């Protein structure tokens, strides 16, 4: 176990993009702008964000996050909530 968890963002610029996501959690546009920024830096989280938003819209199974993605980042982006809701919808309902 590492002594400190991995940070949710790595630069002041990334912090600003993540802050925009947090300011409008129900709006996908800040997430897509952030995904563009990640793509420009060859960060696999950009592709992940796009797949996540698309599958959430389509109702498909949510993608797995890239390896080494900090849990704090998944929480801040809202993925953890979406995953819990998706799991709740796909769990068998007992009569």
N, CA, C and O atoms as CSV, one atom per row, in Angstrom:
chain,resi,resn,atom,element,x,y,z
A,1,UNK,N,N,0.837,-1.182,0.000
A,1,UNK,CA,C,0.000,0.000,0.000
A,1,UNK,C,C,0.880,1.243,0.000
A,1,UNK,O,O,1.870,1.320,0.728
A,2,UNK,N,N,0.508,2.206,-0.820
A,2,UNK,CA,C,1.269,3.444,-0.895
A,2,UNK,C,C,0.934,4.319,0.313
A,2,UNK,O,O,-0.187,4.277,0.820
A,3,UNK,N,N,1.911,5.118,0.779
A,3,UNK,CA,C,1.649,5.939,1.957
A,3,UNK,C,C,0.591,7.025,1.727
A,3,UNK,O,O,-0.122,7.408,2.655
A,4,UNK,N,N,0.493,7.515,0.498
A,4,UNK,CA,C,-0.498,8.534,0.173
A,4,UNK,C,C,-1.255,8.100,-1.076
A,4,UNK,O,O,-0.660,7.513,-1.979
A,5,UNK,N,N,-2.549,8.376,-1.143
A,5,UNK,CA,C,-3.295,8.014,-2.354
A,5,UNK,C,C,-2.841,8.861,-3.538
A,5,UNK,O,O,-2.328,9.968,-3.368
A,6,UNK,N,N,-3.036,8.328,-4.726
A,6,UNK,CA,C,-2.687,9.074,-5.941
A,6,UNK,C,C,-3.562,10.324,-6.030
A,6,UNK,O,O,-4.755,10.263,-5.733
A,7,UNK,N,N,-2.990,11.442,-6.430
A,7,UNK,CA,C,-3.786,12.669,-6.522
A,7,UNK,C,C,-4.811,12.597,-7.648
A,7,UNK,O,O,-4.616,11.889,-8.636
A,8,UNK,N,N,-5.899,13.336,-7.487
A,8,UNK,CA,C,-6.941,13.365,-8.506
A,8,UNK,C,C,-6.504,14.170,-9.724
A,8,UNK,O,O,-6.969,13.898,-10.831
A,9,UNK,N,N,-5.638,15.136,-9.553
A,9,UNK,CA,C,-5.127,15.899,-10.709
A,9,UNK,C,C,-3.648,16.203,-10.488
A,9,UNK,O,O,-3.142,16.193,-9.366
A,10,UNK,N,N,-2.980,16.472,-11.605
A,10,UNK,CA,C,-1.518,16.566,-11.571
A,10,UNK,C,C,-0.969,17.941,-11.902
A,10,UNK,O,O,0.241,18.147,-11.814
A,11,UNK,N,N,-1.817,18.891,-12.279
A,11,UNK,CA,C,-1.321,20.217,-12.645
A,11,UNK,C,C,-2.392,21.261,-12.344
A,11,UNK,O,O,-3.569,20.925,-12.217
A,12,UNK,N,N,-1.990,22.521,-12.231
A,12,UNK,CA,C,-2.987,23.580,-12.008
A,12,UNK,C,C,-4.016,23.652,-13.137
A,12,UNK,O,O,-5.191,23.919,-12.886
A,13,UNK,N,N,-3.586,23.419,-14.367
A,13,UNK,CA,C,-4.517,23.446,-15.498
A,13,UNK,C,C,-5.553,22.327,-15.371
A,13,UNK,O,O,-6.742,22.536,-15.608
A,14,UNK,N,N,-5.088,21.153,-14.998
A,14,UNK,CA,C,-6.006,20.034,-14.815
A,14,UNK,C,C,-6.952,20.315,-13.647
A,14,UNK,O,O,-8.130,19.963,-13.703
A,15,UNK,N,N,-6.445,20.938,-12.605
A,15,UNK,CA,C,-7.287,21.293,-11.466
A,15,UNK,C,C,-8.446,22.187,-11.910
A,15,UNK,O,O,-9.578,22.003,-11.463
A,16,UNK,N,N,-8.167,23.153,-12.789
A,16,UNK,CA,C,-9.210,24.039,-13.294
A,16,UNK,C,C,-10.275,23.281,-14.079
A,16,UNK,O,O,-11.466,23.563,-13.946
A,17,UNK,N,N,-9.853,22.327,-14.890
A,17,UNK,CA,C,-10.804,21.528,-15.659
A,17,UNK,C,C,-11.658,20.656,-14.744
A,17,UNK,O,O,-12.865,20.524,-14.945
A,18,UNK,N,N,-11.023,20.068,-13.746
A,18,UNK,CA,C,-11.767,19.241,-12.793
A,18,UNK,C,C,-12.730,20.103,-11.975
A,18,UNK,O,O,-13.831,19.663,-11.645
A,19,UNK,N,N,-12.322,21.313,-11.653
A,19,UNK,CA,C,-13.209,22.237,-10.931
A,19,UNK,C,C,-14.444,22.556,-11.760
A,19,UNK,O,O,-15.542,22.672,-11.215
A,20,UNK,N,N,-14.276,22.700,-13.075
A,20,UNK,CA,C,-15.427,22.958,-13.957
A,20,UNK,C,C,-16.376,21.760,-13.967
A,20,UNK,O,O,-17.593,21.935,-14.008
A,21,UNK,N,N,-15.833,20.564,-13.930
A,21,UNK,CA,C,-16.662,19.352,-13.862
A,21,UNK,C,C,-17.458,19.351,-12.558
A,21,UNK,O,O,-18.653,19.055,-12.548
A,22,UNK,N,N,-16.785,19.683,-11.466
A,22,UNK,CA,C,-17.439,19.689,-10.156
A,22,UNK,C,C,-18.495,20.780,-10.045
A,22,UNK,O,O,-19.481,20.615,-9.328
A,23,UNK,N,N,-18.297,21.892,-10.748
A,23,UNK,CA,C,-19.244,23.006,-10.686
A,23,UNK,C,C,-20.562,22.685,-11.394
A,23,UNK,O,O,-21.588,23.300,-11.104
A,24,UNK,N,N,-20.536,21.729,-12.316
A,24,UNK,CA,C,-21.743,21.371,-13.081
A,24,UNK,C,C,-21.795,19.852,-13.233
A,24,UNK,O,O,-21.601,19.343,-14.336
A,25,UNK,N,N,-22.052,19.120,-12.149
A,25,UNK,CA,C,-21.967,17.659,-12.215
A,25,UNK,C,C,-22.953,17.000,-13.172
A,25,UNK,O,O,-22.681,15.908,-13.670
A,26,UNK,N,N,-24.082,17.631,-13.439
A,26,UNK,CA,C,-25.072,17.027,-14.338
A,26,UNK,C,C,-24.824,17.373,-15.803
A,26,UNK,O,O,-25.504,16.849,-16.685
A,27,UNK,N,N,-23.871,18.236,-16.066
A,27,UNK,CA,C,-23.572,18.691,-17.427
A,27,UNK,C,C,-22.377,17.905,-17.974
A,27,UNK,O,O,-21.307,17.892,-17.366
A,28,UNK,N,N,-22.564,17.260,-19.111
A,28,UNK,CA,C,-21.475,16.474,-19.710
A,28,UNK,C,C,-20.464,17.333,-20.459
A,28,UNK,O,O,-19.349,16.875,-20.710
A,29,UNK,N,N,-20.817,18.563,-20.823
A,29,UNK,CA,C,-19.899,19.390,-21.614
A,29,UNK,C,C,-18.551,19.610,-20.916
A,29,UNK,O,O,-17.517,19.442,-21.562
A,30,UNK,N,N,-18.512,19.977,-19.629
A,30,UNK,CA,C,-17.194,20.119,-18.995
A,30,UNK,C,C,-16.399,18.812,-18.985
A,30,UNK,O,O,-15.172,18.832,-19.084
A,31,UNK,N,N,-17.079,17.700,-18.869
A,31,UNK,CA,C,-16.392,16.406,-18.899
A,31,UNK,C,C,-15.790,16.158,-20.288
A,31,UNK,O,O,-14.686,15.624,-20.405
A,32,UNK,N,N,-16.516,16.544,-21.327
A,32,UNK,CA,C,-16.006,16.358,-22.694
A,32,UNK,C,C,-14.838,17.293,-22.993
A,32,UNK,O,O,-13.898,16.907,-23.688
A,33,UNK,N,N,-14.888,18.515,-22.476
A,33,UNK,CA,C,-13.761,19.444,-22.634
A,33,UNK,C,C,-12.534,18.873,-21.927
A,33,UNK,O,O,-11.422,18.911,-22.454
A,34,UNK,N,N,-12.753,18.353,-20.747
A,34,UNK,CA,C,-11.672,17.716,-19.993
A,34,UNK,C,C,-11.134,16.506,-20.756
A,34,UNK,O,O,-9.922,16.299,-20.809
A,35,UNK,N,N,-12.021,15.709,-21.345
A,35,UNK,CA,C,-11.601,14.549,-22.142
A,35,UNK,C,C,-10.722,14.993,-23.308
A,35,UNK,O,O,-9.725,14.337,-23.611
A,36,UNK,N,N,-11.077,16.096,-23.967
A,36,UNK,CA,C,-10.240,16.632,-25.046
A,36,UNK,C,C,-8.845,16.966,-24.526
A,36,UNK,O,O,-7.839,16.632,-25.153
A,37,UNK,N,N,-8.800,17.618,-23.392
A,37,UNK,CA,C,-7.522,18.007,-22.791
A,37,UNK,C,C,-6.688,16.760,-22.477
A,37,UNK,O,O,-5.485,16.727,-22.738
A,38,UNK,N,N,-7.333,15.745,-21.919
A,38,UNK,CA,C,-6.628,14.496,-21.623
A,38,UNK,C,C,-6.127,13.828,-22.902
A,38,UNK,O,O,-4.999,13.337,-22.951
A,39,UNK,N,N,-6.976,13.811,-23.946
A,39,UNK,CA,C,-6.569,13.224,-25.231
A,39,UNK,C,C,-5.339,13.915,-25.798
A,39,UNK,O,O,-4.446,13.258,-26.332
A,40,UNK,N,N,-5.290,15.243,-25.684
A,40,UNK,CA,C,-4.149,16.011,-26.199
A,40,UNK,C,C,-2.848,15.619,-25.500
A,40,UNK,O,O,-1.763,15.840,-26.037
A,41,UNK,N,N,-2.954,15.047,-24.324
A,41,UNK,CA,C,-1.788,14.635,-23.559
A,41,UNK,C,C,-1.599,13.124,-23.570
A,41,UNK,O,O,-0.839,12.574,-22.774
A,42,UNK,N,N,-2.307,12.458,-24.490
A,42,UNK,CA,C,-2.233,10.995,-24.620
A,42,UNK,C,C,-2.538,10.275,-23.308
A,42,UNK,O,O,-1.952,9.237,-23.002
A,43,UNK,N,N,-3.454,10.839,-22.552
A,43,UNK,CA,C,-3.872,10.248,-21.287
A,43,UNK,C,C,-5.079,9.355,-21.572
A,43,UNK,O,O,-6.082,9.842,-22.093
A,44,UNK,N,N,-5.011,8.063,-21.245
A,44,UNK,CA,C,-6.112,7.143,-21.560
A,44,UNK,C,C,-7.423,7.476,-20.853
A,44,UNK,O,O,-8.471,6.946,-21.221
A,45,UNK,N,N,-7.381,8.335,-19.858
A,45,UNK,CA,C,-8.625,8.726,-19.197
A,45,UNK,C,C,-9.547,9.508,-20.125
A,45,UNK,O,O,-10.761,9.520,-19.919
A,46,UNK,N,N,-8.986,10.166,-21.151
A,46,UNK,CA,C,-9.821,10.889,-22.112
A,46,UNK,C,C,-10.750,9.942,-22.858
A,46,UNK,O,O,-11.949,10.197,-22.963
A,47,UNK,N,N,-10.200,8.857,-23.372
A,47,UNK,CA,C,-11.007,7.844,-24.060
A,47,UNK,C,C,-12.005,7.227,-23.092
A,47,UNK,O,O,-13.160,6.990,-23.447
A,48,UNK,N,N,-11.558,6.970,-21.878
A,48,UNK,CA,C,-12.439,6.399,-20.859
A,48,UNK,C,C,-13.651,7.304,-20.608
A,48,UNK,O,O,-14.784,6.826,-20.550
A,49,UNK,N,N,-13.409,8.609,-20.459
A,49,UNK,CA,C,-14.515,9.546,-20.200
A,49,UNK,C,C,-15.517,9.496,-21.346
A,49,UNK,O,O,-16.724,9.450,-21.109
A,50,UNK,N,N,-15.038,9.503,-22.572
A,50,UNK,CA,C,-15.946,9.455,-23.730
A,50,UNK,C,C,-16.760,8.155,-23.753
A,50,UNK,O,O,-17.967,8.184,-23.991
A,51,UNK,N,N,-16.103,7.023,-23.507
A,51,UNK,CA,C,-16.815,5.734,-23.475
A,51,UNK,C,C,-17.842,5.717,-22.352
A,51,UNK,O,O,-18.968,5.257,-22.540
A,52,UNK,N,N,-17.459,6.210,-21.207
A,52,UNK,CA,C,-18.362,6.238,-20.056
A,52,UNK,C,C,-19.614,7.050,-20.366
A,52,UNK,O,O,-20.732,6.587,-20.136
A,53,UNK,N,N,-19.428,8.255,-20.885
A,53,UNK,CA,C,-20.580,9.107,-21.170
A,53,UNK,C,C,-21.462,8.504,-22.261
A,53,UNK,O,O,-22.687,8.593,-22.181
A,54,UNK,N,N,-20.858,7.892,-23.277
A,54,UNK,CA,C,-21.630,7.279,-24.356
A,54,UNK,C,C,-22.435,6.087,-23.841
A,54,UNK,O,O,-23.623,5.958,-24.138
A,55,UNK,N,N,-21.797,5.235,-23.086
A,55,UNK,CA,C,-22.495,4.039,-22.583
A,55,UNK,C,C,-23.554,4.400,-21.555
A,55,UNK,O,O,-24.586,3.735,-21.459
A,56,UNK,N,N,-23.303,5.443,-20.794
A,56,UNK,CA,C,-24.327,5.894,-19.850
A,56,UNK,C,C,-25.553,6.361,-20.610
A,56,UNK,O,O,-26.677,6.092,-20.187
A,57,UNK,N,N,-25.361,7.048,-21.713
A,57,UNK,CA,C,-26.460,7.521,-22.553
A,57,UNK,C,C,-27.181,6.354,-23.216
A,57,UNK,O,O,-28.410,6.330,-23.279
A,58,UNK,N,N,-26.408,5.385,-23.711
A,58,UNK,CA,C,-26.980,4.231,-24.422
A,58,UNK,C,C,-27.563,3.181,-23.481
A,58,UNK,O,O,-28.326,2.317,-23.913
A,59,UNK,N,N,-27.212,3.251,-22.212
A,59,UNK,CA,C,-27.670,2.243,-21.264
A,59,UNK,C,C,-26.821,0.990,-21.265
A,59,UNK,O,O,-27.226,-0.035,-20.715
A,60,UNK,N,N,-25.643,1.057,-21.877
A,60,UNK,CA,C,-24.768,-0.113,-21.932
A,60,UNK,C,C,-23.937,-0.271,-20.671
A,60,UNK,O,O,-23.963,0.571,-19.774
A,61,UNK,N,N,-23.196,-1.376,-20.626
A,61,UNK,CA,C,-22.311,-1.638,-19.488
A,61,UNK,C,C,-21.212,-0.578,-19.453
A,61,UNK,O,O,-20.608,-0.262,-20.478
A,62,UNK,N,N,-20.967,-0.045,-18.285
A,62,UNK,CA,C,-19.964,1.005,-18.151
A,62,UNK,C,C,-18.563,0.423,-18.333
A,62,UNK,O,O,-18.307,-0.717,-17.946
A,63,UNK,N,N,-17.647,1.213,-18.929
A,63,UNK,CA,C,-16.290,0.712,-19.168
A,63,UNK,C,C,-15.481,0.632,-17.881
A,63,UNK,O,O,-15.803,1.278,-16.884
A,64,UNK,N,N,-14.434,-0.166,-17.923
A,64,UNK,CA,C,-13.498,-0.210,-16.800
A,64,UNK,C,C,-12.556,0.984,-16.929
A,64,UNK,O,O,-12.119,1.321,-18.029
A,65,UNK,N,N,-12.250,1.614,-15.810
A,65,UNK,CA,C,-11.284,2.719,-15.853
A,65,UNK,C,C,-9.903,2.212,-16.239
A,65,UNK,O,O,-9.585,1.045,-16.011
A,66,UNK,N,N,-9.075,3.082,-16.827
A,66,UNK,CA,C,-7.696,2.683,-17.124
A,66,UNK,C,C,-6.978,2.261,-15.838
A,66,UNK,O,O,-7.273,2.749,-14.747
A,67,UNK,N,N,-6.051,1.364,-16.001
A,67,UNK,CA,C,-5.255,0.895,-14.861
A,67,UNK,C,C,-4.583,2.099,-14.200
A,67,UNK,O,O,-4.173,3.044,-14.874
A,68,UNK,N,N,-4.480,2.049,-12.894
A,68,UNK,CA,C,-3.827,3.104,-12.106
A,68,UNK,C,C,-4.641,4.404,-12.024
A,68,UNK,O,O,-4.101,5.430,-11.610
A,69,UNK,N,N,-5.919,4.385,-12.406
A,69,UNK,CA,C,-6.746,5.584,-12.271
A,69,UNK,C,C,-7.063,5.786,-10.793
A,69,UNK,O,O,-7.594,4.883,-10.146
A,70,UNK,N,N,-6.744,6.962,-10.253
A,70,UNK,CA,C,-7.006,7.191,-8.831
A,70,UNK,C,C,-8.501,7.115,-8.501
A,70,UNK,O,O,-9.343,7.636,-9.233
A,71,UNK,N,N,-8.803,6.463,-7.396
A,71,UNK,CA,C,-10.188,6.379,-6.942
A,71,UNK,C,C,-10.766,7.755,-6.669
A,71,UNK,O,O,-11.949,7.991,-6.918
A,72,UNK,N,N,-9.941,8.673,-6.157
A,72,UNK,CA,C,-10.414,10.037,-5.892
A,72,UNK,C,C,-10.885,10.693,-7.185
A,72,UNK,O,O,-11.883,11.414,-7.185
A,73,UNK,N,N,-10.181,10.451,-8.283
A,73,UNK,CA,C,-10.560,11.029,-9.572
A,73,UNK,C,C,-11.899,10.463,-10.034
A,73,UNK,O,O,-12.759,11.206,-10.506
A,74,UNK,N,N,-12.077,9.148,-9.898
A,74,UNK,CA,C,-13.342,8.520,-10.295
A,74,UNK,C,C,-14.503,9.077,-9.471
A,74,UNK,O,O,-15.594,9.298,-9.995
A,75,UNK,N,N,-14.261,9.302,-8.187
A,75,UNK,CA,C,-15.299,9.873,-7.331
A,75,UNK,C,C,-15.636,11.297,-7.739
A,75,UNK,O,O,-16.810,11.650,-7.861
A,76,UNK,N,N,-14.619,12.112,-7.949
A,76,UNK,CA,C,-14.848,13.513,-8.312
A,76,UNK,C,C,-15.532,13.653,-9.671
A,76,UNK,O,O,-16.359,14.544,-9.863
A,77,UNK,N,N,-15.191,12.784,-10.603
A,77,UNK,CA,C,-15.798,12.849,-11.933
A,77,UNK,C,C,-17.259,12.390,-11.924
A,77,UNK,O,O,-18.019,12.715,-12.836
A,78,UNK,N,N,-17.646,11.646,-10.907
A,78,UNK,CA,C,-19.013,11.139,-10.825
A,78,UNK,C,C,-19.165,9.715,-11.330
A,78,UNK,O,O,-20.269,9.171,-11.331
A,79,UNK,N,N,-18.066,9.107,-11.758
A,79,UNK,CA,C,-18.149,7.747,-12.283
A,79,UNK,C,C,-18.591,6.757,-11.210
A,79,UNK,O,O,-19.376,5.852,-11.490
A,80,UNK,N,N,-18.098,6.920,-9.999
A,80,UNK,CA,C,-18.438,5.981,-8.925
A,80,UNK,C,C,-19.944,5.961,-8.662
A,80,UNK,O,O,-20.522,4.903,-8.411
A,81,UNK,N,N,-20.569,7.124,-8.719
A,81,UNK,CA,C,-22.026,7.205,-8.529
A,81,UNK,C,C,-22.739,6.522,-9.693
A,81,UNK,O,O,-23.667,5.741,-9.482
A,82,UNK,N,N,-22.311,6.810,-10.907
A,82,UNK,CA,C,-22.924,6.174,-12.080
A,82,UNK,C,C,-22.779,4.653,-12.019
A,82,UNK,O,O,-23.712,3.921,-12.349
A,83,UNK,N,N,-21.614,4.187,-11.599
A,83,UNK,CA,C,-21.376,2.744,-11.500
A,83,UNK,C,C,-22.312,2.121,-10.468
A,83,UNK,O,O,-22.886,1.060,-10.715
A,84,UNK,N,N,-22.469,2.764,-9.327
A,84,UNK,CA,C,-23.367,2.234,-8.296
A,84,UNK,C,C,-24.813,2.205,-8.794
A,84,UNK,O,O,-25.536,1.241,-8.540
A,85,UNK,N,N,-25.235,3.244,-9.496
A,85,UNK,CA,C,-26.597,3.274,-10.041
A,85,UNK,C,C,-26.782,2.201,-11.104
A,85,UNK,O,O,-27.819,1.540,-11.144
A,86,UNK,N,N,-25.774,2.021,-11.973
A,86,UNK,CA,C,-25.856,0.998,-13.018
A,86,UNK,C,C,-25.950,-0.387,-12.386
A,86,UNK,O,O,-26.748,-1.215,-12.825
A,87,UNK,N,N,-25.143,-0.642,-11.361
A,87,UNK,CA,C,-25.173,-1.939,-10.694
A,87,UNK,C,C,-26.523,-2.181,-10.028
A,87,UNK,O,O,-27.036,-3.300,-10.041
A,88,UNK,N,N,-27.085,-1.147,-9.456
A,88,UNK,CA,C,-28.393,-1.285,-8.810
A,88,UNK,C,C,-29.471,-1.642,-9.836
A,88,UNK,O,O,-30.366,-2.436,-9.545
A,89,UNK,N,N,-29.389,-1.060,-11.029
A,89,UNK,CA,C,-30.377,-1.339,-12.079
A,89,UNK,C,C,-30.227,-2.738,-12.645
A,89,UNK,O,O,-31.213,-3.335,-13.078
A,90,UNK,N,N,-29.014,-3.275,-12.652
A,90,UNK,CA,C,-28.791,-4.588,-13.260
A,90,UNK,C,C,-28.869,-5.728,-12.260
A,90,UNK,O,O,-28.823,-6.895,-12.648
A,91,UNK,N,N,-28.986,-5.407,-10.988
A,91,UNK,CA,C,-29.095,-6.464,-9.985
A,91,UNK,C,C,-30.489,-7.080,-10.048
A,91,UNK,O,O,-31.467,-6.382,-10.317
A,92,UNK,N,N,-30.583,-8.373,-9.803
A,92,UNK,CA,C,-31.904,-9.017,-9.820
A,92,UNK,C,C,-32.813,-8.408,-8.755
A,92,UNK,O,O,-32.383,-8.127,-7.636
A,93,UNK,N,N,-34.048,-8.214,-9.119
A,93,UNK,CA,C,-35.036,-7.691,-8.181
A,93,UNK,C,C,-35.844,-8.880,-7.646
A,93,UNK,O,O,-36.453,-9.631,-8.408
A,94,UNK,N,N,-35.832,-9.024,-6.369
A,94,UNK,CA,C,-36.557,-10.133,-5.745
A,94,UNK,C,C,-37.972,-9.700,-5.393
A,94,UNK,O,O,-38.195,-8.605,-4.877
A,95,UNK,N,N,-38.906,-10.569,-5.679
A,95,UNK,CA,C,-40.315,-10.245,-5.407
A,95,UNK,C,C,-40.629,-10.398,-3.947
A,95,UNK,O,O,-41.766,-10.168,-3.533
